């Protein structure tokens, strides 16, 4: 028989964990789960961003191929017809238009019809539906728009981008590989009969054919403001910003800087003609009906750099720019932010994904 003293010296066995120990274990497990969920959430978000970037880059490749082919078009004969119509129907006191300016005008009209961001871009010089000079793509739009009552303005530019890339004029270039775009990124979200390109969050992409108000938000004649430019244009279009960046602010008429140069009008011939009274008011083109003046409602800001822009609203699904179908100059990619102090609107812009980011 074991002595009593020996039994007393033995340490009693524990029946299990204490409540405190169990709580500690539970807290550790909960923390690990929270960390895992956060990491997985970030991974899923990043995967969606990268998938959206991939689709936008594919669309950009097809778009640039088409734009470059368009840029090689010889529009001299069309410009000659435009010049003849203008010179024949203009007020007698007004001077004749030069062939150079006529070609610039024709190219801009053809460009917006080939790469439209709103239906009005398909209506020709007179900007009237059914006016006789509508782009062929307008008939395609009407035939595909089977449920116009369902159509939403925020889908319009993406639908038009889809139609221009799938059924628009190829200008003699090679066929486009639209089949490379993932099927999940093509969807008719508003059920109007026309598909649009969408991002990983199911939101329609937006397309801007002219982005002059992103570069010069204060409009014609205004200097480019450095803080606003860096806060808005630079995050969305870093790939088109020259190394070192421009010296800003700069005068509106400082043509030695590329931000003050219209890519279609390297010498400022059009703006000079407009300053001399050309295209400031509607004018009769005879067989082409009544033409509209050159202003920001119909075209874009003068003497300002522009480039086609494809935009996803990003993870928060909030666009930092005015819609491509906005009225007046706001449709020229004008930021929602009214200044660098408008942090709430700027925050909406910073997660936007574009074809000009790399």
Secondary structure as the mmCIF struct_conf table of DSSP 4:
data_model
#
loop_
_struct_conf.conf_type_id
_struct_conf.id
_struct_conf.beg_label_comp_id
_struct_conf.beg_label_asym_id
_struct_conf.beg_label_seq_id
_struct_conf.end_label_comp_id
_struct_conf.end_label_asym_id
_struct_conf.end_label_seq_id
HELX_RH_AL_P HELX_RH_AL_P1 UNK A 4 UNK A 9
BEND BEND1 UNK A 10 UNK A 10
HELX_LH_PP_P HELX_LH_PP_P1 UNK A 11 UNK A 14
BEND BEND2 UNK A 16 UNK A 16
HELX_RH_AL_P HELX_RH_AL_P2 UNK A 19 UNK A 71
TURN_TY1_P TURN_TY1_P1 UNK A 72 UNK A 72
HELX_RH_AL_P HELX_RH_AL_P3 UNK A 76 UNK A 89
BEND BEND3 UNK A 90 UNK A 90
TURN_TY1_P TURN_TY1_P2 UNK A 92 UNK A 93
BEND BEND4 UNK A 94 UNK A 94
HELX_LH_PP_P HELX_LH_PP_P2 UNK A 95 UNK A 98
HELX_RH_AL_P HELX_RH_AL_P4 UNK A 99 UNK A 114
BEND BEND5 UNK A 115 UNK A 115
BEND BEND6 UNK A 117 UNK A 118
HELX_RH_3T_P HELX_RH_3T_P1 UNK A 119 UNK A 122
BEND BEND7 UNK A 123 UNK A 123
TURN_TY1_P TURN_TY1_P3 UNK A 124 UNK A 127
TURN_TY1_P TURN_TY1_P4 UNK A 129 UNK A 130
BEND BEND8 UNK A 131 UNK A 132
HELX_RH_AL_P HELX_RH_AL_P5 UNK A 136 UNK A 144
BEND BEND9 UNK A 146 UNK A 146
HELX_RH_3T_P HELX_RH_3T_P2 UNK A 148 UNK A 150
HELX_RH_AL_P HELX_RH_AL_P6 UNK A 153 UNK A 166
TURN_TY1_P TURN_TY1_P5 UNK A 167 UNK A 167
BEND BEND10 UNK A 168 UNK A 168
TURN_TY1_P TURN_TY1_P6 UNK A 171 UNK A 172
HELX_LH_PP_P HELX_LH_PP_P3 UNK A 174 UNK A 176
HELX_RH_3T_P HELX_RH_3T_P3 UNK A 178 UNK A 180
BEND BEND11 UNK A 181 UNK A 181
HELX_RH_3T_P HELX_RH_3T_P4 UNK A 183 UNK A 185
STRN STRN1 UNK A 186 UNK A 187
TURN_TY1_P TURN_TY1_P7 UNK A 189 UNK A 190
BEND BEND12 UNK A 192 UNK A 193
STRN STRN2 UNK A 196 UNK A 197
STRN STRN3 UNK A 198 UNK A 198
TURN_TY1_P TURN_TY1_P8 UNK A 200 UNK A 201
BEND BEND13 UNK A 202 UNK A 202
HELX_LH_PP_P HELX_LH_PP_P4 UNK A 203 UNK A 203
STRN STRN4 UNK A 204 UNK A 204
HELX_LH_PP_P HELX_LH_PP_P5 UNK A 205 UNK A 205
STRN STRN5 UNK A 206 UNK A 208
BEND BEND14 UNK A 209 UNK A 209
HELX_RH_AL_P HELX_RH_AL_P7 UNK A 212 UNK A 215
TURN_TY1_P TURN_TY1_P9 UNK A 217 UNK A 218
TURN_TY1_P TURN_TY1_P10 UNK A 220 UNK A 221
HELX_LH_PP_P HELX_LH_PP_P6 UNK A 222 UNK A 223
STRN STRN6 UNK A 224 UNK A 224
HELX_LH_PP_P HELX_LH_PP_P7 UNK A 225 UNK A 225
HELX_RH_AL_P HELX_RH_AL_P8 UNK A 226 UNK A 228
HELX_RH_PI_P HELX_RH_PI_P1 UNK A 229 UNK A 233
HELX_RH_AL_P HELX_RH_AL_P9 UNK A 234 UNK A 236
HELX_RH_3T_P HELX_RH_3T_P5 UNK A 238 UNK A 240
BEND BEND15 UNK A 241 UNK A 241
HELX_LH_PP_P HELX_LH_PP_P8 UNK A 242 UNK A 242
TURN_TY1_P TURN_TY1_P11 UNK A 243 UNK A 244
BEND BEND16 UNK A 248 UNK A 249
STRN STRN7 UNK A 250 UNK A 250
TURN_TY1_P TURN_TY1_P12 UNK A 252 UNK A 253
TURN_TY1_P TURN_TY1_P13 UNK A 255 UNK A 256
BEND BEND17 UNK A 257 UNK A 257
HELX_RH_3T_P HELX_RH_3T_P6 UNK A 258 UNK A 260
BEND BEND18 UNK A 261 UNK A 261
STRN STRN8 UNK A 262 UNK A 262
TURN_TY1_P TURN_TY1_P14 UNK A 263 UNK A 264
STRN STRN9 UNK A 265 UNK A 265
TURN_TY1_P TURN_TY1_P15 UNK A 266 UNK A 267
HELX_RH_AL_P HELX_RH_AL_P10 UNK A 269 UNK A 275
TURN_TY1_P TURN_TY1_P16 UNK A 276 UNK A 279
BEND BEND19 UNK A 280 UNK A 281
STRN STRN10 UNK A 283 UNK A 284
HELX_RH_3T_P HELX_RH_3T_P7 UNK A 286 UNK A 288
STRN STRN11 UNK A 290 UNK A 291
HELX_LH_PP_P HELX_LH_PP_P9 UNK A 292 UNK A 293
BEND BEND20 UNK A 294 UNK A 295
TURN_TY1_P TURN_TY1_P17 UNK A 296 UNK A 298
BEND BEND21 UNK A 299 UNK A 299
TURN_TY1_P TURN_TY1_P18 UNK A 302 UNK A 303
STRN STRN12 UNK A 309 UNK A 312
TURN_TY1_P TURN_TY1_P19 UNK A 314 UNK A 317
BEND BEND22 UNK A 320 UNK A 320
STRN STRN13 UNK A 321 UNK A 321
TURN_TY1_P TURN_TY1_P20 UNK A 324 UNK A 325
BEND BEND23 UNK A 327 UNK A 327
HELX_RH_3T_P HELX_RH_3T_P8 UNK A 328 UNK A 331
TURN_TY1_P TURN_TY1_P21 UNK A 332 UNK A 333
STRN STRN14 UNK A 335 UNK A 335
BEND BEND24 UNK A 336 UNK A 336
BEND BEND25 UNK A 338 UNK A 339
TURN_TY1_P TURN_TY1_P22 UNK A 340 UNK A 341
HELX_RH_AL_P HELX_RH_AL_P11 UNK A 343 UNK A 350
TURN_TY1_P TURN_TY1_P23 UNK A 351 UNK A 351
STRN STRN15 UNK A 353 UNK A 354
TURN_TY1_P TURN_TY1_P24 UNK A 355 UNK A 356
#
